[in-house]
Amino acid sequence: MPATYFISDIHIGLQSPKSEQLKLDNLERLFAIIKAEGRSLYMLGDILDYWMEFRHVIPKGFSRFLCLLSDLVSHNIEVVYVAGNHDFYLGRFFDDELGVKTIYGLHERLIDGRKFLIAHGDGLGKGDIGYKLFARVVRNRFNLSLLELHPDLAISLMKYLSRLSRNHKKVDRVFETDRLLNFAETLAAEKKFDYFVCGHNHVQGIMELSVSPCRYVNLGSWIDGSLPYGFFKNGVFQLKEL
């Protein structure tokens, strides 16, 4: 049975040119494994450090990643991209040009008989009011049309906001970790599922929740030198390192 893969928080475009080259080299290695052994890839947000898309304009600097993604889809791998807080607006480019399905928020998927709840993790649960308001503003159709008047300025603004988001997260790391775990516990009390899978807070791990068989999974991040990914096959979810 082919495997299903999960990645999150790679933040392509964040670090030095050398680090970014290595990151893409490793992503190419992972995609080769997926093409050989996989069926699906779920990208759970913040794969890019920023993305702001308009009707006729997309950000430059991500060409190699986009080519790798297109090649993966051409090998009949289903790719789903769940927007994160650095994915300000995904638009239609990934869907129409690359064949990647883009979605926002929390979604339910049945994979090989197991129920998955998948999300990036931003805006879930209590708190984070400022971000929730920001997301509604920046993804509003009218506001997007205003930003489209000067895409260069808009993309520069998104880069700046990405840096602000990281600085805020460092201060509130404990809060962010508890918020997502508590949200998963609340969900477990309301509905049965096998795995709640997210990213966002960069704290990798798998935890049994208080209601069986529910489990909380955080995929971690690629920005500190580690290369984690999720692997699901034969009813078992594992966190692996490339």
C-alpha positions in Angstrom: 0.0 0.0 0.0 1.5 3.4 -1.0 2.3 5.8 1.9 1.0 9.3 2.6 3.5 12.0 3.5 3.2 15.2 5.5 5.5 18.3 5.8 5.2 21.7 7.3 7.1 24.9 8.1 10.0 24.7 5.7 10.0 28.4 5.3 11.7 28.5 1.9 13.2 32.0 1.3 13.9 32.7 5.0 17.6 31.9 5.4 20.9 32.4 3.8 21.4 31.4 0.1 23.5 28.4 1.2 20.9 27.2 3.7 18.2 27.7 1.1 20.1 25.7 -1.5 20.6 22.8 1.0 17.0 23.0 2.0 15.9 22.6 -1.6 18.4 19.8 -2.2 16.9 17.9 0.7 13.3 18.6 -0.4 14.3 17.1 -3.8 15.5 14.0 -2.0 12.2 13.7 -0.1 10.2 14.2 -3.3 12.2 11.4 -5.0 11.2 9.1 -2.1 7.6 10.1 -2.4 7.6 9.5 -6.2 8.9 6.0 -5.6 6.9 5.0 -2.6 4.1 7.5 -2.0 0.6 8.3 -3.1 -0.1 11.7 -1.5 1.7 14.6 0.1 0.1 17.0 2.5 1.9 20.3 2.9 0.5 21.8 6.1 1.4 25.5 5.7 4.4 27.8 5.7 6.3 25.8 3.1 7.3 29.2 1.8 8.3 32.0 4.1 5.8 34.2 2.4 3.4 34.0 -0.5 1.2 36.8 -1.9 -0.4 36.2 -5.2 -2.4 38.4 -7.6 -4.2 37.8 -10.9 -1.2 38.4 -13.1 1.7 38.4 -10.6 3.3 35.8 -8.3 6.5 36.3 -6.1 9.8 35.5 -7.7 12.5 33.5 -5.9 10.7 30.2 -5.7 11.2 28.8 -9.2 13.1 25.6 -8.2 10.5 24.7 -5.6 7.7 25.2 -8.0 9.4 23.0 -10.6 10.0 20.3 -8.0 6.3 20.5 -7.0 5.2 20.3 -10.7 7.3 17.2 -11.2 5.8 15.5 -8.2 2.3 16.1 -9.5 3.3 14.9 -13.0 4.2 11.5 -11.3 0.6 11.2 -10.2 1.2 12.2 -6.6 -1.8 13.9 -5.0 -0.5 17.2 -3.4 -2.7 19.2 -1.0 -1.4 22.6 0.3 -3.1 23.8 3.5 -2.4 27.6 3.9 -0.5 28.7 6.9 0.0 32.1 8.5 2.9 32.9 6.1 0.7 31.9 3.1 -1.1 35.2 3.0 -3.0 34.4 -0.1 -2.5 31.3 -2.3 -4.8 32.4 -5.1 -5.3 30.0 -8.0 -1.7 29.5 -9.3 -1.0 26.3 -7.4 -4.4 24.8 -8.4 -4.5 25.9 -12.0 -0.9 25.8 -13.0 0.6 23.1 -10.9 -2.4 20.8 -10.1 -1.9 21.3 -6.3 -5.2 21.5 -4.3 -5.1 24.5 -1.9 -7.3 24.7 1.2 -7.6 26.9 4.3 -8.4 26.1 7.9 -9.2 22.8 9.5 -10.1 19.8 7.2 -11.1 16.2 7.7 -9.6 13.4 5.6 -10.1 9.7 5.6 -6.8 8.0 4.7 -6.7 4.2 4.6 -9.6 3.9 7.0 -8.1 6.4 9.6 -9.7 9.7 10.3 -7.3 12.7 10.0 -7.9 16.3 11.0 -5.3 18.4 9.3 -4.5 22.1 9.7 -1.5 24.4 9.8 -2.5 25.5 13.3 -2.7 29.3 13.0 -5.9 30.8 14.4 -7.2 27.6 16.1 -8.5 27.6 19.6 -8.7 30.4 22.1 -6.5 33.5 21.8 -4.5 34.7 18.8 -7.2 37.4 18.2 -4.8 39.7 16.4 -3.9 37.1 13.8 -7.5 36.0 13.3 -8.5 39.6 12.5 -5.4 40.1 10.3 -6.2 36.9 8.2 -9.7 38.1 7.6 -8.5 41.5 6.4 -5.6 40.3 4.2 -7.7 37.6 2.5 -10.7 39.8 1.9 -11.4 40.2 -1.9 -11.7 44.0 -1.8 -8.5 44.4 0.2 -6.7 42.1 -2.2 -7.8 44.2 -5.1 -6.3 47.3 -3.4 -3.0 45.5 -2.8 -2.9 44.4 -6.4 -2.5 48.1 -7.4 1.2 47.8 -6.5 2.2 44.1 -6.2 5.9 45.0 -5.4 4.8 47.1 -2.4 2.3 44.4 -1.3 4.9 41.6 -1.4 7.4 43.7 0.5 4.8 44.3 3.1 4.2 40.5 3.4 7.9 39.9 3.8 7.9 42.4 6.7 4.9 40.9 8.3 6.5 37.4 8.1 9.4 38.7 10.1 7.0 40.2 12.7 5.2 36.9 13.0 8.4 35.0 13.8 9.5 37.5 16.4 6.0 37.2 18.1 6.2 33.4 18.1 9.5 33.3 19.9 8.0 35.3 22.8 4.8 33.1 23.0 6.3 29.6 22.3 4.8 28.0 25.5 1.4 29.6 24.8 1.4 28.4 21.2 2.4 24.9 22.2 -0.3 24.6 24.8 -2.9 26.3 22.6 -2.7 23.7 19.8 -2.5 20.8 22.2 -5.5 22.1 24.1 -7.4 22.6 20.9 -6.7 19.0 19.9 -8.0 17.8 23.4 -11.2 19.8 22.9 -11.7 18.3 19.5 -11.1 14.8 20.9 -13.9 15.4 23.4 -16.3 16.4 20.7 -15.6 13.9 17.9 -13.7 10.7 17.3 -10.6 10.9 15.1 -7.3 9.1 14.9 -4.8 11.9 14.2 -4.9 15.7 14.5 -1.9 16.8 12.4 -0.5 20.3 12.4 2.6 22.5 12.3 2.9 26.2 13.1 4.6 26.2 16.5 7.7 24.3 15.3 7.6 21.9 18.3 7.8 18.4 16.8 6.1 15.4 18.5 3.3 12.8 18.8 1.2 12.7 21.9 -1.7 10.4 22.9 -4.7 12.5 23.9 -7.0 11.8 26.8 -9.7 10.2 24.5 -8.5 7.1 22.7 -7.6 6.6 19.9 -7.0 10.3 19.3 -3.4 11.5 18.8 -1.9 14.9 18.4 1.0 15.3 15.8 3.1 18.3 15.2 5.4 18.0 12.2 8.1 20.5 13.4 10.2 22.7 11.2 13.1 22.7 8.8 14.6 26.0 9.8 16.9 24.7 12.6 18.8 22.1 10.5 16.5 19.1 11.2 14.5 17.6 8.3 11.3 16.1 9.8 8.4 14.7 7.9 5.3 12.6 8.6 4.9 9.1 7.2 1.6 7.2 7.3 1.3 3.6 6.1 -0.6 0.5 7.1 -2.5 2.4 9.7 0.5 3.8 11.6 1.7 7.4 11.6 5.5 8.0 12.2 7.6 11.1 12.4 10.8 10.6 10.5 14.0 12.5 9.7 15.3 12.7 6.2 
